[in-house]
Amino acid sequence: MCGLLFTACAGKATTAAAKSSGAAGELYTSELLPLEDNTVLEFDTSVEGTAEKGRLVMQVRRPHGNRIELNVAGKIRRLEATPEGVSIATGGWLLKQPFTVGATYQGLSGRVTVVGINRDLNVPAGHFTRCVETEEATSTATTRTTFCPGVGIAKLVIDGQLNNESRREIAELRFHGPRIDIGPEKTTAAPVGQ
């Protein structure tokens, strides 16, 4: 998920009811990153200290069992759900167990460290609990990703450089729900009022 400069996507702002697991205990990847077929996640994006605002849309497709296609702003990332976590077809992991502070694994572009567990998070989509926060560091950027039970990625914060200036980009979940097709050309949209 690491990469500076979010792609802004047009989309109607909608909200979703926050989902979280109230039970205490061990968390599993399937709970923190459900990646359900035909699901859409829509994020509000901003660049700290500027008026830049936009939308980031992720669409999930599961063409075959544990194989997953994550469409992030038009770029397909191929993933696979395993008992250990969610691996990236080109190498590394999007999320990997165990979820203990200090645990590390290879991500898409760098080393990922679990930096927080059982975190609360407020984003436009609602209030979430029992979230896990990871940090992926590369030579050019640091990405903090917060995964919350029942929805998956709920917040991204990317710190990096653009034209030799520090830049912080933030994406916060606004909507999580089923993808629907409307109209004769089957335009993808999120359900209204959620």
N, C-alpha and C positions, 0 to 999 in steps of 0.2 A: 504494500500500500504506500510505500515511501515514494515521494516524488513531489517536488516543489511545483507550485502553480496548479491549483484546482481548475478543472474545466467547468465553467459555469453552464448550467443547463436550464432551459426554460421549463417551467412547471408550475402548477397551481399549488399554493401553499395549503397544506392540509395537516391535520394533527391526528395522532393515533393515541389510543389509551395505552398508558404504560403497562407493560406486563413484567412481572417479576415473580420469582419463586420465593415464597415466604418461609419455606422450610430451611432450617440450618443444616449444615453438613457439606460434604464434598461436592464440588461442581465438576461437571463433565463438559467436554468440548461441544457435544451435541446440544447442550443447554445454552452455553455461552455463544455459540455460533451455529444456530440451527440451519441456516441456508436452505430454507424450504423452497420447493419448486414453485416457479411463477410468483415469487415475492419481489416487491419493490421497496427499496429504502431510499428516501429522499432526505438530503441534508441541506441546511442553510450553511453557506460558506461566507467567510469574511477574512480580511487581511487586517491584522491588528494595526492600529494607528492610521488607517486609511478609510476611505468611504467605499472601498471595493466590497461588493456583496454579490452573491450568486447562488446557484443551486448545483448540487452534485447528486446524480442519480445512479444507484446501483440496482441491477436487475439480476435475479438468481434463476438459473435454469438447471435442472438435474436430468440430463438426457438418458443416463443409464445408471441406476442404482446409486453407488457412492461417488460417481463422477459428477462434478459440478462445473458449471460455467458461470463466472461472475463477470457481468458486463458493467464496467466502471467507465461512465462517460464515453461509451462507444468502443472501449478497448476490452477485449475478452481475456480474462485470466482463467486458465484451466486449473481446477483443484480436485482433490480427492479426499473424501472423509475416511479416516482410518480409526481404529481403536485408540491410537495415540493422539490424534488431532486432525487438523486439516492441512494437508501438504499441497505444495505448489508444483505443478507439472514440470516447470523448468528448474526446480530445485528449491529446497528450503521449506519452511512452514509458515502458514498464515497464523496458526494458533496451535500450540502443543502443550500437552500435559507434562508434568504436574503443575498445578497452579499454586505455587508457593513463592513468596517473595525471594528474589535472588536466582530463581531457576532461569536457565538460558537455553536458547536453541538458535539455529541458523534460520534467518528470515529470508525474504525475497532478495534484499540488497545488503544486509548486514546482520550483526549479532543482535538478537532480541532478548531482553531481560524482563521478567515479570517484576514490576515495581510496586504493585499494589493489589490487594485482594479485599473482598468485602467492602468495596467503596460504594457510596451513594452518589448518584449523578442526576442533575436536573438539566434537561435539554428541552427544546420546544415540543418534542413528542411526549414528555411527561417526566415523572420521577421514577428512577430505577434504583434497585438495591442489589447487593451481593455482586457487584461488577468487578471485573479483573482489568487492571491496566498494565499494558506492556510498553516498552520503549525499544525502538530499533534505531541503532546508531550506524551511520555511514560516514565517510570522509567529508560529505557535503551537507548532511542534514540529520536531524533527529526527529523521529516520528513517535508520538505517544498515541496509542490506540486504546480506547476503553470498550470492552466487550461486556454486554449486560445480558443476563438470563432472559431467554424468550425472544430476543430481538437480534442479538449479534452486535455488530459494530454500532456504537451509539455516539462516539465522539472521536475525532482525529485532531491532533495538534501537530503541525509540522513546523519546525524551526530550521531555517536554512539561510542561504545567501542568494541574493539576486543583484547582479551588477555591483558586487562588493558591498552590499548593504544587507544588514540583518532583516529577516522577514519571518513573520509568524502567521501561518495560515491555519484557520480553524474551521472544522466542519462539525455541525451538531445535528443529530437526527431530528427531523421534523415529522416524518411519516414512515410507518412500517406496516405493510399489509399486502394483500393479494394484488397481482397485476390483473387489469381487465383490458379487453380490447373493445373499442367502440367504433361505430361508423363503418361505412362500406369498405374503407381502406384499412380497417383494423388498426387504428391508431392506439398506441399503448397509453394508458392513463391510470392514475391512482383513483380509487373510489372517492366520490365526493362526500364531504362531511365527516371524514374520519381523521 
